[in-house]
């Protein structure tokens, strides 16, 4: 995969600039099936779906207070390569379903405008990462 990537999570679209960042998650999100069929689209349009993970590092505070845990991706499947229009459609669908995170941060309109105007997948990814 070419980073940065977009992850289509249970909470919306999330940008990840490095592979290691995908492997860290809040324990309560992991327990709510954060990684179940997590779809990742890289900046070239390659789509990979995470099929299974396991916790490999759980600091003591994570056990007590639900902090970050580290996971290992055990199984992933490459689905397809998407073009810019397919990625744009997928992102716009998620933005319409999960707008709250972006609206509360005051960036929803800017992201929406950048996604609609993007000429390539990297520009769509950068709409979230910049």
Phi and psi in radians as a Rosetta constraint file:
Dihedral C 1 N 2 CA 2 C 2 CIRCULARHARMONIC -1.773 0.35
Dihedral N 2 CA 2 C 2 N 3 CIRCULARHARMONIC 2.163 0.35
Dihedral C 2 N 3 CA 3 C 3 CIRCULARHARMONIC -1.663 0.35
Dihedral N 3 CA 3 C 3 N 4 CIRCULARHARMONIC 2.616 0.35
Dihedral C 3 N 4 CA 4 C 4 CIRCULARHARMONIC -1.328 0.35
Dihedral N 4 CA 4 C 4 N 5 CIRCULARHARMONIC 2.839 0.35
Dihedral C 4 N 5 CA 5 C 5 CIRCULARHARMONIC -2.243 0.35
Dihedral N 5 CA 5 C 5 N 6 CIRCULARHARMONIC 2.846 0.35
Dihedral C 5 N 6 CA 6 C 6 CIRCULARHARMONIC -1.915 0.35
Dihedral N 6 CA 6 C 6 N 7 CIRCULARHARMONIC 2.393 0.35
Dihedral C 6 N 7 CA 7 C 7 CIRCULARHARMONIC -1.965 0.35
Dihedral N 7 CA 7 C 7 N 8 CIRCULARHARMONIC 2.296 0.35
Dihedral C 7 N 8 CA 8 C 8 CIRCULARHARMONIC -1.663 0.35
Dihedral N 8 CA 8 C 8 N 9 CIRCULARHARMONIC 1.655 0.35
Dihedral C 8 N 9 CA 9 C 9 CIRCULARHARMONIC -1.713 0.35
Dihedral N 9 CA 9 C 9 N 10 CIRCULARHARMONIC 3.018 0.35
Dihedral C 9 N 10 CA 10 C 10 CIRCULARHARMONIC -1.116 0.35
Dihedral N 10 CA 10 C 10 N 11 CIRCULARHARMONIC -0.205 0.35
Dihedral C 10 N 11 CA 11 C 11 CIRCULARHARMONIC -1.899 0.35
Dihedral N 11 CA 11 C 11 N 12 CIRCULARHARMONIC -0.039 0.35
Dihedral C 11 N 12 CA 12 C 12 CIRCULARHARMONIC 2.293 0.35
Dihedral N 12 CA 12 C 12 N 13 CIRCULARHARMONIC -2.840 0.35
Dihedral C 12 N 13 CA 13 C 13 CIRCULARHARMONIC -1.551 0.35
Dihedral N 13 CA 13 C 13 N 14 CIRCULARHARMONIC 2.235 0.35
Dihedral C 13 N 14 CA 14 C 14 CIRCULARHARMONIC -2.164 0.35
Dihedral N 14 CA 14 C 14 N 15 CIRCULARHARMONIC 2.331 0.35
Dihedral C 14 N 15 CA 15 C 15 CIRCULARHARMONIC -1.529 0.35
Dihedral N 15 CA 15 C 15 N 16 CIRCULARHARMONIC 2.519 0.35
Dihedral C 15 N 16 CA 16 C 16 CIRCULARHARMONIC -2.294 0.35
Dihedral N 16 CA 16 C 16 N 17 CIRCULARHARMONIC 2.175 0.35
Dihedral C 16 N 17 CA 17 C 17 CIRCULARHARMONIC -1.546 0.35
Dihedral N 17 CA 17 C 17 N 18 CIRCULARHARMONIC -0.379 0.35
Dihedral C 17 N 18 CA 18 C 18 CIRCULARHARMONIC -2.401 0.35
Dihedral N 18 CA 18 C 18 N 19 CIRCULARHARMONIC 2.616 0.35
Dihedral C 18 N 19 CA 19 C 19 CIRCULARHARMONIC -0.995 0.35
Dihedral N 19 CA 19 C 19 N 20 CIRCULARHARMONIC -0.713 0.35
Dihedral C 19 N 20 CA 20 C 20 CIRCULARHARMONIC -1.029 0.35
Dihedral N 20 CA 20 C 20 N 21 CIRCULARHARMONIC -0.549 0.35
Dihedral C 20 N 21 CA 21 C 21 CIRCULARHARMONIC -1.164 0.35
Dihedral N 21 CA 21 C 21 N 22 CIRCULARHARMONIC -0.548 0.35
Dihedral C 21 N 22 CA 22 C 22 CIRCULARHARMONIC -1.154 0.35
Dihedral N 22 CA 22 C 22 N 23 CIRCULARHARMONIC -0.463 0.35
Dihedral C 22 N 23 CA 23 C 23 CIRCULARHARMONIC -1.515 0.35
Dihedral N 23 CA 23 C 23 N 24 CIRCULARHARMONIC 0.038 0.35
Dihedral C 23 N 24 CA 24 C 24 CIRCULARHARMONIC -2.047 0.35
Dihedral N 24 CA 24 C 24 N 25 CIRCULARHARMONIC 2.314 0.35
Dihedral C 24 N 25 CA 25 C 25 CIRCULARHARMONIC -2.677 0.35
Dihedral N 25 CA 25 C 25 N 26 CIRCULARHARMONIC 2.694 0.35
Dihedral C 25 N 26 CA 26 C 26 CIRCULARHARMONIC -1.150 0.35
Dihedral N 26 CA 26 C 26 N 27 CIRCULARHARMONIC 2.447 0.35
Dihedral C 26 N 27 CA 27 C 27 CIRCULARHARMONIC -1.024 0.35
Dihedral N 27 CA 27 C 27 N 28 CIRCULARHARMONIC -0.732 0.35
Dihedral C 27 N 28 CA 28 C 28 CIRCULARHARMONIC -1.135 0.35
Dihedral N 28 CA 28 C 28 N 29 CIRCULARHARMONIC -0.530 0.35
Dihedral C 28 N 29 CA 29 C 29 CIRCULARHARMONIC -1.255 0.35
Dihedral N 29 CA 29 C 29 N 30 CIRCULARHARMONIC -0.691 0.35
Dihedral C 29 N 30 CA 30 C 30 CIRCULARHARMONIC -1.023 0.35
Dihedral N 30 CA 30 C 30 N 31 CIRCULARHARMONIC -0.768 0.35
Dihedral C 30 N 31 CA 31 C 31 CIRCULARHARMONIC -1.206 0.35
Dihedral N 31 CA 31 C 31 N 32 CIRCULARHARMONIC -0.345 0.35
Dihedral C 31 N 32 CA 32 C 32 CIRCULARHARMONIC -1.632 0.35
Dihedral N 32 CA 32 C 32 N 33 CIRCULARHARMONIC 0.414 0.35
Dihedral C 32 N 33 CA 33 C 33 CIRCULARHARMONIC 1.163 0.35
Dihedral N 33 CA 33 C 33 N 34 CIRCULARHARMONIC 0.684 0.35
Dihedral C 33 N 34 CA 34 C 34 CIRCULARHARMONIC -0.883 0.35
Dihedral N 34 CA 34 C 34 N 35 CIRCULARHARMONIC -0.718 0.35
Dihedral C 34 N 35 CA 35 C 35 CIRCULARHARMONIC -1.598 0.35
Dihedral N 35 CA 35 C 35 N 36 CIRCULARHARMONIC -0.057 0.35
Dihedral C 35 N 36 CA 36 C 36 CIRCULARHARMONIC -1.112 0.35
Dihedral N 36 CA 36 C 36 N 37 CIRCULARHARMONIC 1.945 0.35
Dihedral C 36 N 37 CA 37 C 37 CIRCULARHARMONIC 0.968 0.35
Dihedral N 37 CA 37 C 37 N 38 CIRCULARHARMONIC 0.654 0.35
Dihedral C 37 N 38 CA 38 C 38 CIRCULARHARMONIC -1.140 0.35
Dihedral N 38 CA 38 C 38 N 39 CIRCULARHARMONIC 2.111 0.35
Dihedral C 38 N 39 CA 39 C 39 CIRCULARHARMONIC -1.674 0.35
Dihedral N 39 CA 39 C 39 N 40 CIRCULARHARMONIC 2.219 0.35
Dihedral C 39 N 40 CA 40 C 40 CIRCULARHARMONIC -2.052 0.35
Dihedral N 40 CA 40 C 40 N 41 CIRCULARHARMONIC 2.310 0.35
Dihedral C 40 N 41 CA 41 C 41 CIRCULARHARMONIC -2.153 0.35
Dihedral N 41 CA 41 C 41 N 42 CIRCULARHARMONIC 2.135 0.35
Dihedral C 41 N 42 CA 42 C 42 CIRCULARHARMONIC -1.470 0.35
Dihedral N 42 CA 42 C 42 N 43 CIRCULARHARMONIC 3.083 0.35
Dihedral C 42 N 43 CA 43 C 43 CIRCULARHARMONIC -1.265 0.35
Dihedral N 43 CA 43 C 43 N 44 CIRCULARHARMONIC -0.053 0.35
Dihedral C 43 N 44 CA 44 C 44 CIRCULARHARMONIC -1.836 0.35
Dihedral N 44 CA 44 C 44 N 45 CIRCULARHARMONIC -0.030 0.35
Dihedral C 44 N 45 CA 45 C 45 CIRCULARHARMONIC 1.708 0.35
Dihedral N 45 CA 45 C 45 N 46 CIRCULARHARMONIC 0.003 0.35
Dihedral C 45 N 46 CA 46 C 46 CIRCULARHARMONIC -1.267 0.35
Dihedral N 46 CA 46 C 46 N 47 CIRCULARHARMONIC 2.275 0.35
Dihedral C 46 N 47 CA 47 C 47 CIRCULARHARMONIC -1.889 0.35
Dihedral N 47 CA 47 C 47 N 48 CIRCULARHARMONIC 2.222 0.35
Dihedral C 47 N 48 CA 48 C 48 CIRCULARHARMONIC -2.209 0.35
Dihedral N 48 CA 48 C 48 N 49 CIRCULARHARMONIC 2.402 0.35
Dihedral C 48 N 49 CA 49 C 49 CIRCULARHARMONIC -1.983 0.35
Dihedral N 49 CA 49 C 49 N 50 CIRCULARHARMONIC 2.217 0.35
Dihedral C 49 N 50 CA 50 C 50 CIRCULARHARMONIC -1.384 0.35
Dihedral N 50 CA 50 C 50 N 51 CIRCULARHARMONIC 2.185 0.35
Dihedral C 50 N 51 CA 51 C 51 CIRCULARHARMONIC -1.747 0.35
Dihedral N 51 CA 51 C 51 N 52 CIRCULARHARMONIC -0.577 0.35
Dihedral C 51 N 52 CA 52 C 52 CIRCULARHARMONIC -2.709 0.35
Dihedral N 52 CA 52 C 52 N 53 CIRCULARHARMONIC 2.617 0.35
Dihedral C 52 N 53 CA 53 C 53 CIRCULARHARMONIC -2.483 0.35
Dihedral N 53 CA 53 C 53 N 54 CIRCULARHARMONIC 2.936 0.35
Dihedral C 53 N 54 CA 54 C 54 CIRCULARHARMONIC -2.557 0.35
Dihedral N 54 CA 54 C 54 N 55 CIRCULARHARMONIC 2.643 0.35
Dihedral C 54 N 55 CA 55 C 55 CIRCULARHARMONIC -1.296 0.35
Dihedral N 55 CA 55 C 55 N 56 CIRCULARHARMONIC 2.249 0.35
Dihedral C 55 N 56 CA 56 C 56 CIRCULARHARMONIC -1.957 0.35
Dihedral N 56 CA 56 C 56 N 57 CIRCULARHARMONIC -0.323 0.35
Dihedral C 56 N 57 CA 57 C 57 CIRCULARHARMONIC -2.571 0.35
Dihedral N 57 CA 57 C 57 N 58 CIRCULARHARMONIC 2.131 0.35
Dihedral C 57 N 58 CA 58 C 58 CIRCULARHARMONIC -2.296 0.35
Dihedral N 58 CA 58 C 58 N 59 CIRCULARHARMONIC 1.668 0.35
Dihedral C 58 N 59 CA 59 C 59 CIRCULARHARMONIC -0.997 0.35
Dihedral N 59 CA 59 C 59 N 60 CIRCULARHARMONIC 2.714 0.35
Dihedral C 59 N 60 CA 60 C 60 CIRCULARHARMONIC -0.912 0.35
Dihedral N 60 CA 60 C 60 N 61 CIRCULARHARMONIC -0.764 0.35
Dihedral C 60 N 61 CA 61 C 61 CIRCULARHARMONIC -1.144 0.35
Dihedral N 61 CA 61 C 61 N 62 CIRCULARHARMONIC -0.474 0.35
Dihedral C 61 N 62 CA 62 C 62 CIRCULARHARMONIC -1.138 0.35
Dihedral N 62 CA 62 C 62 N 63 CIRCULARHARMONIC -0.659 0.35
Dihedral C 62 N 63 CA 63 C 63 CIRCULARHARMONIC -1.165 0.35
Dihedral N 63 CA 63 C 63 N 64 CIRCULARHARMONIC -0.677 0.35
Dihedral C 63 N 64 CA 64 C 64 CIRCULARHARMONIC -1.436 0.35
Dihedral N 64 CA 64 C 64 N 65 CIRCULARHARMONIC -0.736 0.35
Dihedral C 64 N 65 CA 65 C 65 CIRCULARHARMONIC -2.081 0.35
Dihedral N 65 CA 65 C 65 N 66 CIRCULARHARMONIC 0.153 0.35
Dihedral C 65 N 66 CA 66 C 66 CIRCULARHARMONIC 1.222 0.35
Dihedral N 66 CA 66 C 66 N 67 CIRCULARHARMONIC 0.643 0.35
Dihedral C 66 N 67 CA 67 C 67 CIRCULARHARMONIC -1.414 0.35
Dihedral N 67 CA 67 C 67 N 68 CIRCULARHARMONIC -2.909 0.35
Dihedral C 67 N 68 CA 68 C 68 CIRCULARHARMONIC -1.162 0.35
Dihedral N 68 CA 68 C 68 N 69 CIRCULARHARMONIC 2.466 0.35
Dihedral C 68 N 69 CA 69 C 69 CIRCULARHARMONIC -2.162 0.35
Dihedral N 69 CA 69 C 69 N 70 CIRCULARHARMONIC 2.757 0.35
Dihedral C 69 N 70 CA 70 C 70 CIRCULARHARMONIC -1.868 0.35
Dihedral N 70 CA 70 C 70 N 71 CIRCULARHARMONIC 2.437 0.35
Dihedral C 70 N 71 CA 71 C 71 CIRCULARHARMONIC -2.128 0.35
Dihedral N 71 CA 71 C 71 N 72 CIRCULARHARMONIC 2.900 0.35
Dihedral C 71 N 72 CA 72 C 72 CIRCULARHARMONIC -2.124 0.35
Dihedral N 72 CA 72 C 72 N 73 CIRCULARHARMONIC 2.301 0.35
Dihedral C 72 N 73 CA 73 C 73 CIRCULARHARMONIC -1.396 0.35
Dihedral N 73 CA 73 C 73 N 74 CIRCULARHARMONIC 2.054 0.35
Dihedral C 73 N 74 CA 74 C 74 CIRCULARHARMONIC -1.589 0.35
Dihedral N 74 CA 74 C 74 N 75 CIRCULARHARMONIC -0.595 0.35
Dihedral C 74 N 75 CA 75 C 75 CIRCULARHARMONIC -2.545 0.35
Dihedral N 75 CA 75 C 75 N 76 CIRCULARHARMONIC 2.286 0.35
Dihedral C 75 N 76 CA 76 C 76 CIRCULARHARMONIC -2.483 0.35
Dihedral N 76 CA 76 C 76 N 77 CIRCULARHARMONIC 2.695 0.35
Dihedral C 76 N 77 CA 77 C 77 CIRCULARHARMONIC -2.276 0.35
Dihedral N 77 CA 77 C 77 N 78 CIRCULARHARMONIC 2.248 0.35
Dihedral C 77 N 78 CA 78 C 78 CIRCULARHARMONIC -1.413 0.35
Dihedral N 78 CA 78 C 78 N 79 CIRCULARHARMONIC 2.122 0.35
Dihedral C 78 N 79 CA 79 C 79 CIRCULARHARMONIC -1.586 0.35
Dihedral N 79 CA 79 C 79 N 80 CIRCULARHARMONIC -0.980 0.35
Dihedral C 79 N 80 CA 80 C 80 CIRCULARHARMONIC -2.883 0.35
Dihedral N 80 CA 80 C 80 N 81 CIRCULARHARMONIC 3.040 0.35
Dihedral C 80 N 81 CA 81 C 81 CIRCULARHARMONIC -1.960 0.35
Dihedral N 81 CA 81 C 81 N 82 CIRCULARHARMONIC 2.212 0.35
Dihedral C 81 N 82 CA 82 C 82 CIRCULARHARMONIC -1.810 0.35
Dihedral N 82 CA 82 C 82 N 83 CIRCULARHARMONIC 2.652 0.35
Dihedral C 82 N 83 CA 83 C 83 CIRCULARHARMONIC -1.608 0.35
Dihedral N 83 CA 83 C 83 N 84 CIRCULARHARMONIC 3.063 0.35
Dihedral C 83 N 84 CA 84 C 84 CIRCULARHARMONIC -1.045 0.35
Dihedral N 84 CA 84 C 84 N 85 CIRCULARHARMONIC -0.654 0.35
Dihedral C 84 N 85 CA 85 C 85 CIRCULARHARMONIC -1.201 0.35
Dihedral N 85 CA 85 C 85 N 86 CIRCULARHARMONIC -0.647 0.35
Dihedral C 85 N 86 CA 86 C 86 CIRCULARHARMONIC -1.175 0.35
Dihedral N 86 CA 86 C 86 N 87 CIRCULARHARMONIC -0.735 0.35
Dihedral C 86 N 87 CA 87 C 87 CIRCULARHARMONIC -1.151 0.35
Dihedral N 87 CA 87 C 87 N 88 CIRCULARHARMONIC -0.770 0.35
Dihedral C 87 N 88 CA 88 C 88 CIRCULARHARMONIC -1.012 0.35
Dihedral N 88 CA 88 C 88 N 89 CIRCULARHARMONIC -0.799 0.35
Dihedral C 88 N 89 CA 89 C 89 CIRCULARHARMONIC -1.051 0.35
Dihedral N 89 CA 89 C 89 N 90 CIRCULARHARMONIC -0.776 0.35
Dihedral C 89 N 90 CA 90 C 90 CIRCULARHARMONIC -1.101 0.35
Dihedral N 90 CA 90 C 90 N 91 CIRCULARHARMONIC -0.768 0.35
Dihedral C 90 N 91 CA 91 C 91 CIRCULARHARMONIC -1.141 0.35
Dihedral N 91 CA 91 C 91 N 92 CIRCULARHARMONIC -0.785 0.35
Dihedral C 91 N 92 CA 92 C 92 CIRCULARHARMONIC -1.103 0.35
Dihedral N 92 CA 92 C 92 N 93 CIRCULARHARMONIC -0.633 0.35
Dihedral C 92 N 93 CA 93 C 93 CIRCULARHARMONIC -1.070 0.35
Dihedral N 93 CA 93 C 93 N 94 CIRCULARHARMONIC -0.825 0.35
Dihedral C 93 N 94 CA 94 C 94 CIRCULARHARMONIC -1.158 0.35
Dihedral N 94 CA 94 C 94 N 95 CIRCULARHARMONIC -0.670 0.35
Dihedral C 94 N 95 CA 95 C 95 CIRCULARHARMONIC -1.093 0.35
Dihedral N 95 CA 95 C 95 N 96 CIRCULARHARMONIC -0.616 0.35
Dihedral C 95 N 96 CA 96 C 96 CIRCULARHARMONIC -1.281 0.35
Dihedral N 96 CA 96 C 96 N 97 CIRCULARHARMONIC -0.517 0.35
Dihedral C 96 N 97 CA 97 C 97 CIRCULARHARMONIC -1.455 0.35
Dihedral N 97 CA 97 C 97 N 98 CIRCULARHARMONIC -0.679 0.35
Dihedral C 97 N 98 CA 98 C 98 CIRCULARHARMONIC -2.162 0.35
Dihedral N 98 CA 98 C 98 N 99 CIRCULARHARMONIC 1.120 0.35
Dihedral C 98 N 99 CA 99 C 99 CIRCULARHARMONIC -1.463 0.35
Dihedral N 99 CA 99 C 99 N 100 CIRCULARHARMONIC -0.301 0.35
Dihedral C 99 N 100 CA 100 C 100 CIRCULARHARMONIC -1.006 0.35
Dihedral N 100 CA 100 C 100 N 101 CIRCULARHARMONIC -0.788 0.35
Dihedral C 100 N 101 CA 101 C 101 CIRCULARHARMONIC -1.027 0.35
Dihedral N 101 CA 101 C 101 N 102 CIRCULARHARMONIC -0.719 0.35
Dihedral C 101 N 102 CA 102 C 102 CIRCULARHARMONIC -1.371 0.35
Dihedral N 102 CA 102 C 102 N 103 CIRCULARHARMONIC -0.634 0.35
Dihedral C 102 N 103 CA 103 C 103 CIRCULARHARMONIC -1.167 0.35
Dihedral N 103 CA 103 C 103 N 104 CIRCULARHARMONIC -0.739 0.35
Dihedral C 103 N 104 CA 104 C 104 CIRCULARHARMONIC -1.141 0.35
Dihedral N 104 CA 104 C 104 N 105 CIRCULARHARMONIC -0.474 0.35
Dihedral C 104 N 105 CA 105 C 105 CIRCULARHARMONIC -1.528 0.35
Dihedral N 105 CA 105 C 105 N 106 CIRCULARHARMONIC -0.102 0.35
Dihedral C 105 N 106 CA 106 C 106 CIRCULARHARMONIC 1.305 0.35
Dihedral N 106 CA 106 C 106 N 107 CIRCULARHARMONIC 0.413 0.35
Dihedral C 106 N 107 CA 107 C 107 CIRCULARHARMONIC -2.101 0.35
Dihedral N 107 CA 107 C 107 N 108 CIRCULARHARMONIC 0.048 0.35
Dihedral C 107 N 108 CA 108 C 108 CIRCULARHARMONIC -1.010 0.35
Dihedral N 108 CA 108 C 108 N 109 CIRCULARHARMONIC -0.890 0.35
Dihedral C 108 N 109 CA 109 C 109 CIRCULARHARMONIC -1.107 0.35
Dihedral N 109 CA 109 C 109 N 110 CIRCULARHARMONIC -0.694 0.35
Dihedral C 109 N 110 CA 110 C 110 CIRCULARHARMONIC -1.139 0.35
Dihedral N 110 CA 110 C 110 N 111 CIRCULARHARMONIC -0.764 0.35
Dihedral C 110 N 111 CA 111 C 111 CIRCULARHARMONIC -1.121 0.35
Dihedral N 111 CA 111 C 111 N 112 CIRCULARHARMONIC -0.818 0.35
Dihedral C 111 N 112 CA 112 C 112 CIRCULARHARMONIC -0.993 0.35
Dihedral N 112 CA 112 C 112 N 113 CIRCULARHARMONIC -0.823 0.35
Dihedral C 112 N 113 CA 113 C 113 CIRCULARHARMONIC -1.078 0.35
Dihedral N 113 CA 113 C 113 N 114 CIRCULARHARMONIC -0.770 0.35
Dihedral C 113 N 114 CA 114 C 114 CIRCULARHARMONIC -1.158 0.35
Dihedral N 114 CA 114 C 114 N 115 CIRCULARHARMONIC -0.655 0.35
Dihedral C 114 N 115 CA 115 C 115 CIRCULARHARMONIC -1.159 0.35
Dihedral N 115 CA 115 C 115 N 116 CIRCULARHARMONIC -0.780 0.35
Dihedral C 115 N 116 CA 116 C 116 CIRCULARHARMONIC -1.110 0.35
Dihedral N 116 CA 116 C 116 N 117 CIRCULARHARMONIC -0.664 0.35
Dihedral C 116 N 117 CA 117 C 117 CIRCULARHARMONIC -1.491 0.35
Dihedral N 117 CA 117 C 117 N 118 CIRCULARHARMONIC -0.178 0.35
Dihedral C 117 N 118 CA 118 C 118 CIRCULARHARMONIC -1.032 0.35
Dihedral N 118 CA 118 C 118 N 119 CIRCULARHARMONIC 2.408 0.35
Dihedral C 118 N 119 CA 119 C 119 CIRCULARHARMONIC -1.724 0.35
Dihedral N 119 CA 119 C 119 N 120 CIRCULARHARMONIC -0.235 0.35
Dihedral C 119 N 120 CA 120 C 120 CIRCULARHARMONIC -2.613 0.35
Dihedral N 120 CA 120 C 120 N 121 CIRCULARHARMONIC 2.968 0.35
Dihedral C 120 N 121 CA 121 C 121 CIRCULARHARMONIC -1.147 0.35
Dihedral N 121 CA 121 C 121 N 122 CIRCULARHARMONIC -0.666 0.35
Dihedral C 121 N 122 CA 122 C 122 CIRCULARHARMONIC -1.014 0.35
Dihedral N 122 CA 122 C 122 N 123 CIRCULARHARMONIC -0.679 0.35
Dihedral C 122 N 123 CA 123 C 123 CIRCULARHARMONIC -1.163 0.35
Dihedral N 123 CA 123 C 123 N 124 CIRCULARHARMONIC -0.597 0.35
Dihedral C 123 N 124 CA 124 C 124 CIRCULARHARMONIC -1.153 0.35
Dihedral N 124 CA 124 C 124 N 125 CIRCULARHARMONIC -0.811 0.35
Dihedral C 124 N 125 CA 125 C 125 CIRCULARHARMONIC -1.063 0.35
Dihedral N 125 CA 125 C 125 N 126 CIRCULARHARMONIC -0.777 0.35
Dihedral C 125 N 126 CA 126 C 126 CIRCULARHARMONIC -1.142 0.35
Dihedral N 126 CA 126 C 126 N 127 CIRCULARHARMONIC -0.407 0.35
Dihedral C 126 N 127 CA 127 C 127 CIRCULARHARMONIC -1.039 0.35
Dihedral N 127 CA 127 C 127 N 128 CIRCULARHARMONIC -0.502 0.35
Dihedral C 127 N 128 CA 128 C 128 CIRCULARHARMONIC -1.698 0.35
Dihedral N 128 CA 128 C 128 N 129 CIRCULARHARMONIC -0.554 0.35
Dihedral C 128 N 129 CA 129 C 129 CIRCULARHARMONIC -1.519 0.35
Dihedral N 129 CA 129 C 129 N 130 CIRCULARHARMONIC -0.389 0.35
